[in-house]
Amino acid sequence: MSRLTVFAPDLFANLLENSHTTFDHRRWPVLGMMISRAREHDRKCTAIEDNLGALFGPGPGDGAPLSVPELTASIDEIVDRSDRMMRADPVHLRADPTQILLFNDPSIMPSLAEADALIETLNVGLPGLNLRRGRHPGRWYCDPPTDGDAIMAAPSTVNGRSIANFLPREPGASSTVQLMNEAQMLLHDLSVNSVREASGVPPINSIWIWATELTHGDLGAAPRFVVGDDVLTAALAERLELDWYAEIEPEKLLFNITSGAGDGLLVLGSPTGSVERNEQTSAIDDFERHWGPPILNSLRRFRLAELCVVTDRQAFTLTPLGVRKFWRRHLPTQKNKH
């Protein structure tokens, strides 16, 4: 069966954010029609990394665990990898009266020059951390002490939330937290951050040390063709020896799928971070204008057997017959508002 899966974890949150209250049919007519005529399936809401990993099927045949830091380091071309390597991504912490909130939105990530200056300061003050960055200035790596306790949540999961629920709680699990506290002291009042604050940008005042392993997917065979400027997407495709493209013309991807060469996976935006660029892109608008029309055309002509749109909470399956269900108008956006 020729199948295309589209992964857009924050689809409905972004739709409501961009149109304020309701789905704007005039702005996104193709996407609106696809969702309204598709069959909806609820999904277990887990971390973006796990949801993405599940779309790649059962994982490597050797059963080896898929470490997120190791996977992304392969794309970032981190050569000096150790067995205890973790991610140590730059974040902004904001203290409220009763909690400390973490933020790592793409809009506040450092530039290359800022990242290098921040890392240099931290390596002078914490030389044993061996901090270094990847191709993207917001993706950092470190080698914490061997007795360090990994935080299992990526900063994208913690974003906008209190850090208290994500810190390690085991007896003696303090080394990782201590390292992050020391990093905060080193970054306090740093000139790079002073310039950022003067420009109205939140300072990078801490790092988030984390590592997690992906659970193997149970959604059948892996796709043959993978598209998306997303670092974990690229890393999983490389690890599983799949054909990966940061960008590709929709017609070419659809031809490969409908000719029987294999299924496809399209990852919208950069849910786990761009491979290297530091600007934000509008994934919804890009899909509506660039991807939606040729996909819809392939469905109408019975060339594409199935389209599956996967968000963080739902999956929507559309078939050629489903496209013809013009009487279906309901859009479940309000139900999924975050």
C-alpha positions in Angstrom: 0.0 0.0 0.0 1.3 3.4 -0.9 1.2 5.5 2.3 2.4 8.9 3.4 2.6 9.8 7.0 2.8 13.5 8.0 4.1 14.2 11.5 3.0 17.6 12.9 3.0 17.3 16.7 1.8 20.8 17.5 -0.6 21.1 14.6 -3.7 22.2 16.4 -1.9 24.4 19.0 -0.3 26.2 16.1 -3.5 26.5 14.1 -5.3 28.1 17.1 -2.4 30.3 17.8 -2.2 31.6 14.3 -6.0 32.1 13.9 -6.6 33.1 17.5 -9.8 31.2 18.3 -11.1 28.9 15.4 -9.8 27.2 12.4 -9.4 29.6 9.5 -10.8 27.8 6.5 -9.9 30.6 4.2 -6.3 30.5 5.2 -5.9 26.7 5.2 -8.6 25.3 3.0 -6.7 22.2 1.9 -5.6 21.2 5.4 -9.0 21.9 6.7 -10.7 19.7 4.1 -8.2 16.8 4.8 -8.7 16.8 8.5 -12.5 17.2 8.4 -12.9 14.2 6.0 -10.3 11.9 7.7 -10.9 9.2 10.3 -9.7 10.3 13.7 -7.8 8.0 16.2 -6.7 9.1 19.7 -3.1 8.5 20.5 -1.2 8.4 23.8 0.4 11.8 24.4 4.1 11.2 25.1 7.3 13.2 24.4 7.9 14.4 20.9 11.0 12.2 20.6 9.1 9.1 21.4 6.3 9.9 19.1 8.7 10.5 16.3 10.7 7.4 17.0 7.5 5.3 16.9 6.9 6.4 13.3 10.1 4.7 12.3 8.9 1.2 13.0 10.5 -1.4 15.2 14.0 0.0 15.2 17.3 -1.6 14.3 17.5 -5.3 14.0 20.2 -5.6 16.6 17.9 -4.3 19.3 20.4 -1.7 20.4 19.0 1.2 22.4 18.5 4.4 20.5 20.1 7.2 22.6 18.9 10.6 21.6 22.2 12.4 22.4 24.1 9.7 20.4 21.7 10.0 17.5 21.8 13.8 17.2 25.6 13.8 17.8 26.0 11.7 14.6 24.3 14.5 12.6 26.1 17.2 14.5 29.4 15.5 13.7 30.5 15.4 17.3 33.7 13.4 17.1 34.9 13.1 20.7 31.9 11.1 22.1 32.2 9.4 25.4 30.0 6.7 27.0 28.5 9.2 29.4 27.8 12.0 26.8 24.6 13.9 27.3 22.9 16.9 25.8 23.3 20.2 27.7 21.1 22.5 25.8 21.0 26.3 26.6 17.8 27.5 28.2 16.2 30.5 29.9 15.0 30.0 33.5 12.5 32.4 35.0 11.7 32.4 38.7 8.1 32.9 39.6 6.9 33.2 43.3 6.4 29.5 43.7 8.3 27.8 40.8 11.1 28.0 38.3 9.9 27.9 34.7 12.1 26.7 31.7 12.0 28.2 28.2 13.8 27.0 25.1 11.7 28.4 22.3 13.5 28.6 19.0 13.0 32.4 19.0 15.3 32.8 22.0 18.0 30.4 21.1 21.5 31.9 20.8 23.3 32.8 17.6 26.5 31.0 16.7 28.6 33.8 18.1 26.6 33.9 21.3 26.7 30.1 21.7 30.5 30.0 21.3 31.0 32.8 23.9 28.7 31.1 26.4 30.3 27.7 25.9 33.8 29.3 26.4 32.7 30.8 29.7 31.2 27.6 30.9 34.2 25.5 29.9 36.6 27.8 31.8 34.4 27.6 34.9 33.5 23.9 34.6 36.4 22.4 32.6 35.4 18.8 33.4 32.1 19.3 31.6 33.7 19.4 28.1 30.9 21.4 26.7 30.7 21.7 22.9 28.0 22.6 20.4 26.5 20.9 17.4 25.7 22.4 14.0 22.8 24.2 15.5 23.7 26.9 18.1 21.0 25.7 20.4 22.2 22.1 20.6 25.0 21.5 23.1 26.7 18.3 24.4 28.7 17.6 27.6 30.4 14.8 29.5 29.1 15.1 33.1 30.7 13.1 36.0 30.1 9.4 35.8 27.9 9.4 38.8 25.6 12.0 37.2 21.9 11.3 37.0 20.3 12.0 33.7 17.2 14.1 33.3 14.9 12.1 31.1 12.9 14.9 29.7 14.0 17.0 26.7 13.8 20.8 27.2 11.1 20.8 24.5 8.9 18.8 26.9 9.6 21.0 29.9 9.2 24.3 27.8 7.0 26.7 29.7 6.6 24.4 32.7 8.1 24.1 36.2 11.4 22.3 36.3 10.6 20.7 39.7 8.6 17.8 38.2 11.5 16.8 35.9 14.5 16.9 38.1 16.0 13.5 39.3 14.6 12.5 42.7 16.6 9.5 43.6 18.6 9.6 46.9 21.9 11.3 46.2 20.8 12.4 42.7 22.3 15.9 43.1 25.3 16.0 40.8 23.4 17.0 37.6 21.4 19.6 39.5 24.6 21.0 41.0 26.2 21.3 37.6 23.2 23.2 36.3 23.3 25.5 39.4 27.0 26.2 38.9 26.3 27.0 35.2 23.7 29.5 36.3 26.2 31.3 38.5 28.7 31.5 35.6 26.2 32.8 33.2 24.8 35.5 35.6 25.5 39.0 34.3 27.6 37.7 31.5 28.2 40.4 28.8 26.5 38.3 26.1 23.4 38.1 28.2 23.5 41.8 29.0 23.4 42.5 25.3 20.5 40.1 24.8 18.5 41.7 27.6 19.1 45.2 26.3 17.7 43.9 22.9 14.6 42.5 24.7 15.7 38.9 24.3 15.7 36.6 27.4 19.2 35.7 28.6 20.6 32.2 28.3 21.0 31.8 32.1 21.3 28.0 32.4 21.8 24.6 30.7 19.5 21.6 30.8 21.5 18.4 31.1 19.5 15.5 29.7 19.6 12.1 28.0 16.9 9.6 27.0 16.5 6.5 24.9 13.8 6.0 22.4 11.3 3.2 22.7 11.1 1.1 19.6 8.0 1.8 17.5 5.2 -0.7 17.0 3.6 0.8 13.9 4.9 -1.8 11.4 7.7 -1.4 8.9 9.8 1.8 8.7 9.2 4.2 5.8 11.6 4.1 2.9 11.6 7.8 2.3 12.0 10.4 5.1 11.7 14.2 4.6 12.2 17.0 7.1 14.8 19.5 8.3 14.8 18.0 11.8 17.8 16.6 13.6 16.3 13.5 15.2 14.5 12.7 11.9 17.8 12.9 10.0 19.6 10.8 12.7 17.0 8.0 12.8 17.0 7.8 9.0 20.8 7.5 9.0 20.7 4.9 11.7 18.1 2.8 10.0 19.7 3.4 6.5 16.7 5.1 5.0 16.6 7.7 2.3 16.5 11.1 4.0 16.0 14.6 2.4 16.0 17.9 4.3 13.8 19.1 1.4 12.4 17.5 -1.7 9.8 18.4 -4.2 6.4 16.9 -3.3 5.9 15.4 -6.8 9.2 13.5 -6.5 8.4 12.0 -3.1 4.9 11.1 -4.2 6.2 9.4 -7.3 8.6 7.3 -5.2 5.8 6.3 -2.9 3.1 5.6 -5.5 5.5 3.7 -7.8 5.8 1.1 -5.1 9.3 1.9 -3.9 8.2 2.3 -0.3 6.2 4.4 2.1 7.0 8.0 3.1 7.3 10.1 6.2 7.1 13.9 6.1 8.1 15.8 9.3 6.7 19.3 9.4 8.8 22.1 10.9 11.7 21.0 13.2 10.0 19.5 16.3 13.3 18.4 17.8 15.4 21.2 16.3 16.6 22.1 12.8 19.7 20.3 11.5 21.6 23.6 11.5 19.5 26.7 10.6 18.5 29.1 13.4 15.3 30.7 11.9 11.7 29.6 12.5 9.6 28.4 9.6 5.8 28.2 9.2 5.2 24.5 8.8 1.5 24.9 8.5 1.6 27.5 5.7 4.3 25.5 3.9 2.2 22.3 4.0 -0.9 24.2 2.8 0.8 25.8 -0.2 3.6 23.4 -1.1 2.5 19.9 0.0 -1.3 19.9 0.4 -2.4 20.3 -3.3 -0.2 17.5 -4.8 -1.1 15.1 -1.9 -4.7 15.8 -2.4 -4.4 15.3 -6.1 -2.7 11.9 -5.6 -5.5 10.8 -3.3 -8.2 11.9 -5.7 -6.6 9.9 -8.5 -6.2 6.8 -6.3 -2.4 6.9 -6.7 -1.8 7.5 -3.0 -3.7 4.8 -1.0 -3.5 6.5 2.4 -2.5 9.8 4.1 -2.0 9.7 7.9 -1.6 13.0 9.7 -0.1 12.5 13.2 -0.2 15.1 16.0 0.8 14.8 19.6 -2.7 13.5 20.6 -4.5 12.3 17.4 -3.9 10.6 14.1 -6.1 11.3 11.1 -6.3 8.8 8.3 -7.5 9.9 4.9 -8.1 7.6 1.9 -9.2 8.3 -1.7 -12.8 7.4 -0.7 -12.6 9.6 2.3 -11.7 12.6 0.2 -15.2 12.2 -1.5 -17.0 12.6 1.8 -17.9 16.2 1.2 -20.6 16.2 3.9 -18.1 15.9 6.7 -17.4 19.4 8.0 -16.4 19.0 11.7 -12.9 20.0 12.7 -11.8 18.9 16.2 -9.6 21.8 16.9 -11.3 23.1 20.0 -11.1 19.7 21.6 -7.4 19.6 21.1 -6.5 23.1 22.3 -3.6 23.0 24.7 
